[in-house]
Amino acid sequence: MRKLYFLTLILFTSPLLSAQTIYKTIKSSRIGTERELKIQLPRNYEQNTEKTYPLIIVLDGDYLFEPMAGNVDYYSYWDEIPEAIVVGVNQIDSRDEDSMYDSQRFLPEKRGALFFEFLGMELLKFMDENYRTSKFVAIAGHDITANFLNYYLFKDDPLFHAYINFSPDLAPEMATRLTEKFAVIEKPIWYYLAVGSNDIPTLRKGINDLDTQLASVTSDHLKYKFEEIDAATHYTIIGRALPRALEHIFASYKPIGLKEYDEIVMMEGSPYDYLIDKYDVINNNFGINKKVRINDYLAVGKAMEFLQKWEELEKLGELARKEYPTSALGTYYLARAYEATGRSKKAMRTYQSAYGQEEVAFVTVDFMLQKAELIKEDFGY
């Protein structure tokens, strides 16, 4: 409820902006033709001139770009995933050639090899030079383009960090090659695989065989999720599986919810360290610089008060003051820690210092002044 309150507050106090979609045509020296792109920039891209964003490359951009862009915009609006730049590569007249592999080694050949180089050497360079991309890059495809994106995993240093496979039409030996690769990867890789229960039977068999093999891989670096979407066909799977793919890849980014709060309360370690580690993971994984959300301050602060970890609450207050200097939240945590550890006069003065600061959730100016007055009455200051 508190999270909804803050999001509603932001909604009515911030200008309502729309995500920007740009249509570009770029010349590919590798392929020797022009390629059409669709690019969606985040809503506040022009305002946040120092901010960088994860990049999501969408193959089959003719029909897959819009659902991806819409879901990214919606989820990031509610801060469930980071804001991201989405680029779709149109392939309506070229997807078969773009995805071509040879019949002996089952690796990209001819036009497929050129398209492989276009994505890795030209498109990424174009996006990095013209837009504020972070180091995190995901790629998504459907059917034969979903198979194609897996070839980037076979480079010594895989080019992308996340791979979204919607009902892939797998090449021979792909399952074995992926299983062998994932067993030895040395950096985090997110891999999402989905098939519909009403999908094409031959594809379902190959995908289920791949899942059986990948499920046996033991690796701390592989973040793997497979889903069979009930009643989904080869085409309706996109609308059902796409948001679930985003949730999987960006699971560590999500605000602290009730389940995570309960885990914090029950764990043996430090709630403060947990919070710092959570944001280190977010920033390191996705190449962004995000300060702690108000929602997460409230959750961890509540856990600290429940557990009576007053020294940690004081540290939390110092961090909140640093990140939100005009807010009363850090002031409250400091005052509450002082009060609980017998520093009553310092607590009273700290509560009083909230006058004129921005109110947050239950931390209103009246609430803070009432807390100060109670201490004053109890101790006769």
URWOUR-V493763 format. One record per backbone hydrogen bond with DSSP energy under -1.0 kcal/mol. NH is the residue of the N-H (numbers start at 1). CO is the residue of the C=O. E is the energy in kcal/mol with one decimal. If there is no record, write none. Layout:
nh=<NH;NH>
co=<CO;CO>
e=<E;E>
This chain:
nh=<5;6;7;8;9;10;11;12;14;20;22;24;26;28;32;35;37;38;39;40;41;45;48;49;51;53;55;56;57;58;59;61;63;64;68;69;70;71;72;73;74;75;76;77;78;79;80;85;86;87;88;89;90;94;95;98;99;100;102;109;112;114;115;116;117;118;119;120;121;122;123;124;126;127;128;129;130;131;133;134;138;139;140;141;143;145;147;148;149;150;151;152;153;154;161;162;163;164;165;166;167;169;170;174;177;178;179;180;181;182;183;184;189;190;191;192;193;194;195;197;198;199;204;205;206;207;208;209;210;211;212;213;214;215;216;217;223;225;227;229;232;237;240;241;242;245;246;247;248;249;250;251;253;261;262;263;264;265;266;267;274;275;276;277;278;279;280;281;282;283;284;285;286;297;298;299;300;301;302;303;304;305;306;307;309;310;313;314;315;316;317;318;319;320;321;322;323;324;327;328;332;333;334;335;336;337;338;339;340;341;342;343;344;347;348;349;350;351;352;353;354;355;357;358;360;363;364;368;369;370;371;372;373;374;375;376;377;378;379;380;381>
co=<1;2;3;4;5;6;7;8;10;41;39;37;35;33;28;26;24;88;22;86;20;42;44;47;48;132;136;85;138;87;140;89;60;60;64;65;66;67;68;69;70;71;72;73;74;76;75;54;40;56;38;58;36;91;91;94;95;97;107;100;109;110;111;112;113;114;115;116;117;118;118;119;122;123;124;125;126;127;131;53;55;162;57;164;166;142;143;144;145;147;148;149;150;151;137;137;190;139;192;141;194;143;168;171;173;174;175;176;177;178;179;181;221;161;223;163;225;165;227;229;232;196;200;201;202;203;204;205;206;207;208;209;210;211;213;214;189;191;193;195;229;233;236;237;238;241;242;243;244;245;246;248;250;257;258;259;260;261;262;263;270;271;272;273;274;275;276;277;278;279;280;281;282;293;294;295;296;297;298;299;300;301;302;303;304;308;309;310;311;312;313;314;315;316;317;318;319;320;324;358;328;329;330;331;332;333;334;335;336;337;339;338;342;343;344;345;346;347;348;349;351;352;354;326;363;360;362;364;365;366;367;368;369;370;371;372;373;374;375;376;376>
e=<-2.2;-2.2;-2.4;-2.6;-2.3;-2.5;-2.2;-1.8;-1.4;-1.5;-3.6;-2.1;-2.5;-2.8;-2.3;-3.0;-3.4;-2.1;-3.1;-3.1;-2.9;-1.6;-2.6;-1.4;-1.3;-2.2;-2.5;-2.8;-3.1;-3.0;-2.8;-2.7;-1.6;-2.8;-1.7;-3.5;-2.8;-2.0;-2.6;-2.4;-2.4;-2.9;-2.2;-1.6;-1.3;-1.3;-2.7;-2.9;-2.1;-2.6;-3.5;-2.7;-2.1;-1.5;-2.0;-3.4;-1.7;-1.4;-2.6;-1.4;-1.9;-1.9;-2.7;-2.0;-1.7;-2.3;-2.4;-1.9;-2.9;-1.6;-3.1;-1.5;-2.6;-2.6;-2.6;-2.3;-1.5;-2.0;-1.8;-3.1;-2.8;-2.0;-2.4;-1.9;-2.2;-1.6;-1.6;-2.0;-1.9;-1.1;-1.9;-1.1;-1.6;-1.4;-3.0;-1.3;-2.5;-2.7;-3.0;-2.2;-2.8;-1.6;-1.1;-1.9;-2.5;-2.7;-2.2;-2.3;-2.3;-2.9;-1.2;-1.6;-2.6;-2.7;-2.7;-2.9;-2.5;-2.1;-2.0;-2.5;-2.3;-1.7;-2.6;-2.2;-1.8;-2.7;-2.7;-2.2;-2.0;-2.5;-2.2;-1.8;-2.8;-2.6;-1.1;-1.5;-3.3;-2.2;-2.1;-2.6;-1.7;-1.2;-1.0;-3.2;-2.3;-2.2;-2.0;-2.1;-2.0;-2.5;-2.4;-1.2;-1.4;-2.5;-2.3;-1.8;-2.1;-2.3;-1.8;-1.4;-2.2;-2.1;-2.3;-2.9;-2.4;-1.8;-2.0;-2.4;-2.0;-2.5;-2.6;-2.9;-2.1;-2.0;-2.6;-2.0;-2.5;-2.9;-2.1;-1.9;-2.4;-2.2;-2.4;-2.3;-2.5;-1.2;-1.9;-2.1;-1.8;-2.4;-2.3;-2.0;-2.1;-2.7;-2.3;-1.6;-2.5;-3.0;-1.7;-2.5;-2.3;-2.2;-2.2;-2.6;-3.0;-2.1;-2.6;-2.7;-2.2;-1.2;-1.2;-2.6;-1.2;-2.3;-2.8;-2.2;-2.0;-2.8;-2.3;-1.5;-1.5;-1.7;-2.6;-3.1;-1.8;-2.9;-1.8;-2.2;-2.6;-2.3;-1.9;-2.0;-2.3;-2.2;-1.7;-2.2;-2.4;-2.4;-2.3;-1.4;-1.0>
